[in-house]
Amino acid sequence: MLPRVPKNLTFGFKATLPITPGVIPFAAVMGTVCADAHLSFFQSVAMNVILYAGASQLAAVDLMTKHSPVSVVVATGLIINLRFLLYSAAFSPVVQHARTHVKLASAFFLTDQNYAVMCAHENRLRNNREMIEFYFGSVLCITVVWQSSMIAGYIFGNFAPASWSLDYAVPLSFITLMIPTLKNAKYVAVALFSSVVAILLKPIPYNLGLIVTALLAIALGVLLSRKKQ
């Protein structure tokens, strides 16, 4: 008899499917870039599995093709991934009492998409165990789509025509997930503030504007919460 699949694992997988159209072209571009950089299939798949950080992978491959120093490649990847400090801080209470291997797996597979899906559905999950099951269902969906699309991109090239402008699918998928979380005026205020500040700070190099925006938005959220209390 096959083992019973936890219902929240299935729930997490299904809840993540609507945002996969934004993941597929991104992963396909990643595969194409690796092929254009003359990385072997094994090297490309190894990078995809070991790093598992799309934006950092793209930046790393671009810098390597320009023969940049290793220190620059590593530093760039770290700067781009600084946003995960915020995700991890928010997600840590969920896995605080989980086993070590669960914590390690949760940290490794954490992505923008997984975190966004969790935020959009957390009110439907009753406890940390259900949230962990949901999270790994989401992880399974994103991982399968990302890895398979990256391999397809490496073998067949970026199969999506540029005229389709599928790069817009990524931010649109996040907007779709964000809207249900705007439950009151405080959430709306923080969202509007973040949008305006992110646009104003876009010229800051190394994508540091994103980090500064996130920190300012967190500060505003704390301030509004204290005023409400």
Secondary structure, 3 states (H helix, E strand, C coil): CCCCCCHHHHHHHHHHHHHHHHHHHHHHHHHHHHHHCCCCHHHHHHHHHHCCCHHHHHHHHHHHHCCCCHHHHHHHHHHHCCHHHHHHHHHHHHHCCCCHHHHHHHHHCCCHHHHHHHHHHHHHCCCHHHHHHHHHHHHHHHHHHHHHHHHHHHHHCCCCCHHHCHHHHHHHHHHHHHHHHCCCHHHHHHHHHHHHHHHHCCCCHHHHHHHHHHHHHHHHHHHHHHHHC
